[in-house]
Amino acid sequence: MRTGTGAAGAATRTTGAATRTTGAGTRTAGAATRGGATAPEGELDEGRLLRMRELSQRTGVSPGTIRYYLREGLLGGGEDIVRTSRNMAYYPVSYVERISLIKRLQEERFLPLRVIRGALEEDPGRVQALVELEDRIIEGALARAAEGGWLSRSAAQKRYGVPRNVLDRLAEIGVLTPTRRGYDSDDVRIIEAIASFRAGGYEEALGFTVYDTLRYRETLEPLVEEEMRALLGRLAGTVEVERAMEIVAAGVEPLRELIGAMHSKLLLGALRRHRSATSARDGAP
């Protein structure tokens, strides 16, 4: 037994006992329970365990939400939780990454909790790899956009001869997405294509308008979503992130060529079918 007196009042500590006495009163620490088993409180590894308040601060998620995750099984079966009393528990540091991942999947991917729980139960490492790969793809796309430079609206109008009202309408319908710095490299390619159409005779007087671009965007959007699912499903967790990024980057130009070639082939086939149908109709009795 060791006895000491300080400004906060007398304190008595009994080594190996479950009771601590302080100047403010007496608290019974009891035994710590980990995953259904009991361990002395002195064996708690505080460097690897967090209180609920600390867990909430590190993740930016409220204690109430974290408790909900626990009840729903999103953080596992609770085997690593250490309980020292009815109202005191310590949580593993690994929960920080897990809770942050759940929060991101909810807020950025808009996934319902039942889907998140199923994915985490099946393969949590793969879910983390998917998120990391998505982040790197986005970072790579932003980096390429920055490397390509920006073109101001006035410069784009002057260089390509596209009227300002046409550029404005393309932005209104979401085909172009200019910022304060102007147009990124992808927007510039679209503007260049519009200019080439106009130079080739695709004029509004003949019924060709900027709204024709919506046909392509609406067709490409589900295709791109499917492409992303295929890429992520095949690469995430299968190869290293750096290698996956190399594969994604290597496919950009071939994909553009493939889409262009297939479009030309399909258009030629449609024209032939149209001619055949017209010839058959004109030759019919």
C-alpha positions in Angstrom: 0.0 0.0 0.0 1.2 3.5 -0.9 -0.1 6.7 0.6 0.6 10.2 -0.6 -0.8 13.7 0.1 -1.1 16.5 -2.5 -2.9 19.7 -3.2 -5.8 17.8 -4.7 -6.3 16.0 -1.4 -5.1 12.7 0.0 -4.9 9.7 -2.4 -4.7 6.1 -1.5 -3.8 3.5 -4.1 -4.0 -0.2 -3.3 -1.8 -2.2 -5.8 -3.7 -5.1 -7.4 -7.0 -4.0 -6.0 -10.0 -2.9 -8.0 -10.8 0.2 -5.8 -9.2 3.6 -6.0 -9.7 6.3 -3.5 -9.2 10.0 -4.2 -10.0 13.3 -2.4 -13.2 13.6 -4.5 -14.5 10.2 -3.4 -14.2 6.5 -4.2 -14.5 4.9 -7.6 -14.6 1.1 -8.2 -12.7 0.4 -11.4 -13.6 -3.3 -11.4 -12.3 -5.5 -14.2 -12.1 -4.7 -17.9 -14.0 -6.9 -20.3 -12.7 -7.5 -23.8 -14.9 -9.3 -26.3 -16.7 -11.1 -23.5 -13.5 -12.0 -21.6 -12.3 -10.2 -18.4 -8.9 -8.6 -18.1 -7.4 -6.4 -15.3 -7.8 -2.7 -16.0 -4.0 -2.3 -15.5 -3.5 -4.3 -18.7 -5.3 -1.8 -20.9 -3.1 -0.6 -23.7 -4.1 3.1 -23.8 -1.9 3.7 -26.8 -4.1 1.4 -28.9 -7.5 2.2 -27.3 -9.7 5.3 -27.5 -12.6 6.6 -25.5 -15.8 7.4 -27.3 -15.1 11.1 -27.1 -11.6 10.7 -28.6 -13.0 8.4 -31.3 -15.6 11.0 -32.2 -13.0 13.8 -32.3 -10.7 11.8 -34.6 -13.4 10.8 -37.1 -15.6 13.9 -37.0 -18.6 11.6 -36.4 -20.9 12.1 -33.4 -20.9 9.6 -30.6 -24.6 8.8 -31.3 -23.8 7.9 -34.9 -20.9 5.8 -33.8 -23.1 3.9 -31.4 -25.6 3.4 -34.3 -22.8 1.9 -36.4 -22.0 -0.4 -33.5 -25.6 -1.6 -33.2 -25.9 -2.2 -36.9 -22.7 -4.3 -37.0 -20.8 -1.9 -39.3 -17.8 -2.0 -37.0 -17.7 -5.7 -36.6 -18.8 -7.8 -33.7 -17.3 -5.7 -31.0 -14.6 -8.3 -30.0 -12.0 -5.6 -29.6 -14.0 -3.2 -27.4 -12.8 -3.1 -23.8 -15.4 -2.3 -21.2 -14.3 -1.3 -17.7 -17.8 -0.5 -16.4 -21.4 -0.2 -17.6 -20.7 3.4 -18.8 -17.1 3.2 -19.8 -15.6 1.5 -22.8 -12.4 1.8 -24.9 -12.4 1.3 -28.6 -9.5 0.1 -30.9 -7.7 2.8 -32.9 -8.5 0.8 -36.0 -12.1 2.0 -35.7 -10.9 5.5 -36.8 -10.1 4.3 -40.3 -13.2 2.1 -40.5 -15.6 4.9 -39.3 -14.0 7.4 -41.7 -14.4 5.0 -44.6 -18.1 4.5 -43.7 -18.6 8.2 -43.6 -17.0 8.7 -47.0 -19.0 5.9 -48.6 -22.2 7.6 -47.3 -21.4 11.2 -48.1 -19.4 10.9 -51.3 -20.7 7.7 -52.9 -24.2 8.0 -51.4 -24.3 4.3 -50.5 -27.0 3.1 -48.0 -25.7 1.6 -44.8 -27.0 -1.9 -45.7 -24.8 -1.9 -48.8 -21.8 -0.6 -46.9 -22.3 -3.3 -44.2 -22.5 -6.0 -46.8 -19.4 -4.8 -48.6 -17.4 -4.5 -45.3 -18.5 -7.9 -44.1 -17.5 -9.5 -47.4 -14.1 -7.8 -47.9 -13.2 -4.6 -46.0 -9.8 -4.4 -47.6 -11.2 -4.4 -51.0 -13.6 -1.6 -50.1 -10.7 0.5 -48.9 -8.8 -0.3 -52.1 -11.8 0.8 -54.2 -11.9 4.1 -52.4 -8.2 4.7 -52.7 -8.2 3.9 -56.4 -11.1 6.2 -57.0 -9.3 9.0 -55.2 -6.2 8.4 -57.3 -8.1 8.4 -60.5 -9.7 11.7 -59.6 -6.4 13.2 -58.5 -4.8 12.0 -61.8 -7.7 13.5 -63.8 -7.3 16.9 -62.0 -3.5 16.8 -62.5 -3.9 16.2 -66.3 -6.4 19.0 -66.5 -3.9 21.3 -64.7 -1.1 20.2 -67.0 -3.2 20.9 -70.1 -3.6 24.5 -69.0 -6.7 26.7 -69.2 -8.2 28.8 -71.9 -10.2 31.9 -71.1 -13.6 32.4 -72.5 -12.6 35.4 -74.6 -9.5 33.5 -76.0 -11.7 30.4 -76.8 -14.2 32.6 -78.7 -11.4 34.3 -80.6 -9.4 31.2 -81.4 -12.3 29.0 -82.6 -14.8 31.6 -83.8 -17.6 30.1 -81.7 -20.1 32.8 -80.7 -20.3 33.7 -77.0 -24.0 32.8 -76.8 -23.2 29.3 -78.1 -20.6 28.9 -75.4 -22.9 30.2 -72.8 -25.7 27.7 -73.8 -23.3 24.8 -73.8 -22.4 25.8 -70.3 -26.0 26.1 -69.3 -26.8 22.5 -70.3 -23.7 21.2 -68.6 -21.7 20.2 -71.7 -19.1 22.7 -70.9 -18.0 23.4 -67.3 -16.0 26.6 -67.3 -14.5 28.0 -64.1 -13.0 31.4 -63.2 -9.8 30.3 -65.0 -11.8 29.4 -68.1 -12.0 26.1 -69.9 -9.9 23.0 -69.2 -8.4 20.8 -71.8 -11.5 18.6 -72.2 -13.7 21.7 -72.6 -11.3 23.0 -75.2 -11.6 19.8 -77.2 -15.4 20.1 -77.2 -15.3 23.7 -78.3 -12.9 22.7 -81.1 -15.3 20.0 -82.2 -18.2 22.4 -82.2 -16.2 24.8 -84.3 -15.4 22.0 -86.8 -19.1 21.1 -87.0 -20.1 24.7 -87.7 -17.3 25.1 -90.3 -18.6 21.9 -92.0 -22.1 23.3 -92.5 -23.8 22.1 -89.3 -25.7 25.4 -88.8 -28.7 26.4 -86.8 -30.4 27.4 -90.0 -30.5 23.7 -90.9 -31.7 22.7 -87.4 -28.4 21.8 -85.9 -28.1 23.4 -82.4 -26.0 23.0 -79.2 -28.8 20.8 -77.8 -27.7 18.0 -80.2 -24.7 17.5 -77.9 -27.1 16.3 -75.2 -27.8 13.2 -77.2 -24.2 12.2 -76.9 -23.8 13.1 -73.3 -27.0 11.2 -72.3 -25.8 8.1 -74.2 -22.2 8.3 -72.8 -23.1 8.9 -69.1 -24.4 5.3 -68.4 -21.5 3.9 -70.5 -19.0 5.8 -68.5 -20.6 4.6 -65.2 -20.4 1.0 -66.4 -16.8 1.5 -67.5 -15.8 2.9 -64.1 -17.5 -0.1 -62.3 -15.7 -2.5 -64.6 -12.3 -0.8 -64.1 -12.6 -0.5 -60.3 -14.0 -4.0 -60.0 -11.2 -5.6 -61.9 -8.3 -3.5 -60.7 -9.0 -2.5 -57.0 -7.5 -5.0 -54.6 -6.1 -7.0 -57.5 -3.0 -4.9 -58.5 -1.1 -2.2 -56.7 -2.7 1.3 -56.9 0.3 2.7 -58.9 0.0 -0.1 -61.5 -3.8 0.4 -61.7 -3.2 4.1 -62.4 -0.8 3.2 -65.2 -3.4 0.8 -66.7 -6.2 3.5 -66.5 -3.9 6.2 -68.1 -2.8 3.8 -70.9 -6.4 3.2 -71.9 -7.5 6.8 -72.4 -6.3 7.3 -75.9 -7.1 3.8 -77.2 -10.6 4.2 -75.8 -11.2 7.5 -77.7 -10.0 5.8 -80.9 -12.2 2.8 -80.2 -15.3 4.9 -79.6 -14.6 6.9 -82.7 -14.0 3.9 -84.9 -17.1 2.1 -83.6 -19.2 5.2 -84.1 -18.1 5.4 -87.7 -18.8 1.8 -88.3 -22.2 1.9 -86.8 -23.1 5.1 -88.8 -22.0 3.5 -92.0 -24.1 0.4 -91.2 -27.1 2.6 -90.4 -26.7 4.5 -93.7 -26.6 1.2 -95.7 -29.7 -0.1 -94.0 -31.5 3.1 -94.7 -30.5 2.9 -98.4 -31.6 -0.7 -98.6 -34.9 0.1 -97.0 -35.5 3.1 -99.3 -34.6 1.1 -102.4 -36.9 -1.7 -101.4 -39.7 0.7 -100.8 -39.2 2.6 -104.1 -39.1 -0.7 -106.0 -42.1 -2.2 -104.4 -45.3 -2.5 -106.5 
